[in-house]
């Protein structure tokens, strides 16, 4: 959050765990200045990993199957990393805009250390999230960003980390009314808590939590939100509380088995394509639609809108769900899945190290690391789809890694890993070189 006046306040593991469930009370999560606010999201990474492992174990015990797939899990994590990379370079636009309004248009200041301020901000942030979330489903140009989170055909804790790069550049405006009277330090805490709470509700291993289902957003309610069944569309927008949906008529209880994903699946694991393809679709539709007013409607009405249709489209045009839908799952050899897991673990380690050392790195080094991470995540998407060109891309990626690692731009704190990385990536270059040569030879033989 910052590093002035002593820097962010330290948190204990117990506090961090309770922050995940929004049960860290005002006395432990109120701060005078923004610089003192801990980065709860970054510190939650170990808990994310631990709960994902726990979910896999519980799912295996309950259903004798794992709660997700390697390809979809890597895709979700890739999108999560991608969404956080801009925050490495500069402060969140949510905070920048909020601080600007606070400094220039503040009407009055509520006390930062009052429990009443804490609880009011809790309600305010969640209320703003409800409307931002609802508008993101009902306005096509905003849906183009938000749909990334819905693009998984699995539903597990990996899905919670599947986030949009672009969404944060539209969400900020919904929080600005609070900047007229709520201190930025209080807002920054709840902005993180509201996001963290939504992690644990992305699971199928928790069925029902009793009376709390009436008040809180729960796994059951959020499963409906992620469904592509007609009864699930545009329902249950709440972040922490479900009361807003009950008040504004968008609540739907879980009923028939939920089929997850988009009504028109993207069928890809490439993070850049998943982020940008909807924008390309809007661009093409915009120019293909006649009439200035209709063009504006393409941008600002619902994703299902078309000339002559109501604002949110026709419910009968939502594709029928049979329950026999098969998720996009290209056949990939087992050894490539192992390869992807190992290399993704390396990228995760580099990403976590980047977050930990960003304040002491030069801008050039930070940009170089970010570019390499993006290159790697793109290559993993190609790998999970078993694309023909993945061999060439991996040769380039592994060569780049060895080059920048030798030059010291990707150095690890553990010297033991230096040698291991050099051996691993050298072997990978040789492996993919052989694969590319085999493919070229095979192609020539076919043309003889």
Secondary structure, 3 states (H helix, E strand, C coil): CCCCCCCCCCCCHHHHHHHHCCCCCHHHCCCCCHHHCCCHHHHCHHHHHHHHHHHHHHHHHHHCCCCCCHHHHHHHHHHHHHHHHHHHHCCCHHHHHHHHHHHHHCCCCCCCCCHHHHHHHHHHHHHHHHHHHHHHHHCHHHHHHHHHHHCCCCCCHHHHCCCCCCCHHHHHHHHHHHHHCCCHHHHHHHHHHHHHHHHHCCCCCCCCCHHHHHCECCHHHHHHHCECCHHHCCCCCCCCECHHHHHHCCCCCCCCCCCECCCCCCCCCCHHHHHHHHHHHHHHHHHHCCCHHHHHHHHHCCCCCCCCCCCCCCHHHCCCCCCCCCCCCCCCCHHHHHHHHHHHHHHHHHHHHHHHHHHHCCHHHHHHHHHHHHHHHHHHHHHHCCCCCHHHHHHHHHHHHHHHHHCCCCCCCCHHHHHHHHHHHHHHHHHHHHHHHHHHHHHHHHHC
